Amino acid sequence: MSKYNLLWEYVQEKGNQSFKLSFDEIKDIAGIPIDHSFLNYKKELVGYGYQVGKISMKEQTVIFNKLERRAIDEIL
């Protein structure tokens, strides 16, 4: 189980095409603060039908984008 599973499940359940979460919101959802390892873990999100878009260090936000089924098949 990934340390970001709670976040991935939240993103999948939200179901929006694209949305933004702050680092603080991610900490509240995942139960842990976002750190540099997030860059390694973000590829797990594809299995949930999403990908991490832009990560803004200045704004301290992450954009999540829903993937089309075809794109998921190509990535996996």
C-alpha positions as CSV (number, residue, x, y, z in Angstrom):
1,M,0.0,0.0,0.0
2,S,1.3,3.4,-1.0
3,K,1.6,6.2,1.5
4,Y,-0.5,8.3,-0.9
5,N,-3.4,5.7,-1.4
6,L,-5.8,7.9,0.6
7,L,-5.1,10.8,-1.8
8,W,-5.4,8.6,-4.9
9,E,-8.7,7.3,-3.7
10,Y,-10.0,10.8,-3.0
11,V,-8.9,12.0,-6.5
12,Q,-10.7,9.0,-8.1
13,E,-13.9,9.5,-6.1
14,K,-14.0,13.2,-6.8
15,G,-14.4,12.3,-10.5
16,N,-13.8,15.8,-11.9
17,Q,-12.1,16.2,-15.3
18,S,-9.5,18.5,-13.8
19,F,-9.0,20.1,-10.4
20,K,-6.5,21.7,-8.1
21,L,-5.6,20.9,-4.5
22,S,-3.3,22.9,-2.2
23,F,-0.4,21.2,-0.4
24,D,-2.4,21.7,2.9
25,E,-5.5,20.0,1.4
26,I,-3.3,17.1,0.3
27,K,-1.9,16.8,3.8
28,D,-5.4,16.8,5.3
29,I,-6.6,14.1,2.8
30,A,-3.5,11.9,2.8
31,G,-2.6,12.4,6.5
32,I,1.0,13.2,5.5
33,P,2.6,16.3,4.1
34,I,3.6,16.3,0.4
35,D,7.4,15.9,0.0
36,H,9.9,15.3,-2.7
37,S,9.0,11.6,-2.8
38,F,5.6,12.6,-4.3
39,L,7.4,12.9,-7.6
40,N,8.1,9.1,-7.5
41,Y,4.7,8.1,-6.2
42,K,2.6,10.2,-8.7
43,K,2.9,7.6,-11.4
44,E,0.7,5.3,-9.2
45,L,-2.2,7.7,-9.9
46,V,-2.5,6.4,-13.5
47,G,-4.0,3.2,-12.1
48,Y,-6.8,5.4,-10.7
49,G,-7.6,7.0,-14.0
50,Y,-5.8,10.3,-13.3
51,Q,-2.4,11.9,-13.7
52,V,-0.6,14.7,-11.9
53,G,-0.5,17.8,-14.1
54,K,1.3,20.9,-12.9
55,I,2.9,21.1,-9.5
56,S,3.4,24.7,-8.4
57,M,5.9,25.3,-5.7
58,K,5.1,29.0,-5.7
59,E,1.4,28.5,-5.2
60,Q,1.9,25.2,-3.3
61,T,-0.8,23.4,-5.4
62,V,-1.1,20.3,-7.5
63,I,-3.4,20.0,-10.5
64,F,-4.9,16.6,-11.2
65,N,-6.2,15.6,-14.7
66,K,-8.6,12.7,-15.6
67,L,-7.2,10.4,-18.2
68,E,-9.2,9.0,-21.2
69,R,-9.4,5.2,-21.2
70,R,-7.2,5.0,-24.3
71,A,-4.5,7.1,-22.6
72,I,-4.5,4.8,-19.5
73,D,-4.1,1.7,-21.7
74,E,-1.1,3.4,-23.5
75,I,0.6,4.3,-20.2
76,L,0.0,1.0,-18.5
